[in-house]
Structure formats: structure tokens, C-alpha cells
């Protein structure tokens, strides 16, 4: 690790945060932030893989649409998919997803999961998540409690153990279908 300098190390990573930040600029320039020297074709290919090309193309100014400070004109799912387009364009070998699906509605989640699948092909992925469907297929799940690893393994292995992971899954399962005023 001593051979790495900060800039070369950062070139190997891309982080998709729960709250992606966008510049008050066009969608095109916000995607190109991942790789400023990319061609328009590369940028559009990344947007297609991130499942955002169709909604961008439907906008009156398409890729030239100004999205406002912080992406104010976009939904949470649209922001995340544009952020993933940035990451696909950068093509870093290590991707960190920090609660990337946490604030996304169910309609956008399917598109976002597909975009994440495109982003993480042949990559090392570190995922921070509370949503079970986000981590269920992981090669290794680390369960943290009070900042310490208390369990590790694949989903099926963790489900066979007593512990925090299985309790979490059971609580989530019991909560499905509950609404204010009782159960349906």
C-alpha cells in the first residue's frame, strides 16, 4: 500500500453515495464528471447502461437540460441512475455503494438495481446497505453492531445462525403488510 499515492488510489475507486451531488449544469456535464475526456458516444452508452438514457431523452432539452443545484429537478431514482452513469463512465475497478438504494421509490428501484448490475460487472464491490434485497446475493455479508463485525457469511449461512442478521430478516418479514391501524 505504500506505493500508492492519494491520486492514484482515488483513480481506482468510485463511490455512489446515498445522496449524490450534482452541479448546477447540464445532465451531460454532470455525467462527464466521471470521465471529462469521454466522447459523447461513451457518455450516452454509460447512460443507457445506467437506465437513464430514456428519461433524459424525453426531457425537452435532453442531455442539455440544466438540472439545477444539487439536481433539484430530478427524482431520487433519476439522480442515482445519473450518478451510476458517472461511475460506469469512470470504469474504476473498485466501486463503493453507500446506501445507494435507500431513498428510491419501488418503481425506480428495479431500474436502479439493473444499473447497479451493469456498474459492478467484473468489479470489486463494497456495499453499505440496510435493504435486504440489496445484499442478498453478496459473496460476503458483514453484519455490524456498534461499529464491530458481529457476523459474516452469505445470506443462507447467516439465516442458519442465531444472530442479528436473522433477527433483522425476520422482523422485516413480519413487517410486510403492516399499515397504520393494524394488519391487512
Secondary structure, 3 states (H helix, E strand, C coil): CCCCCHHHHHHCEEEECCCCCCCCCEHHHHHHCCCCCCCHHHHHHHHHHCCCHHHHHCCCCHHHCECCHHHCCCCHHHHHHHHHHHHHHHCCCEEEEECCCCCCCHHHHHHHHHHHHHHCCCCEEEEECCCHHHHCCCCCEEEEECCEEEEEECHHHHHCCCCHHHHHHHHHHHHCCEECCEEC
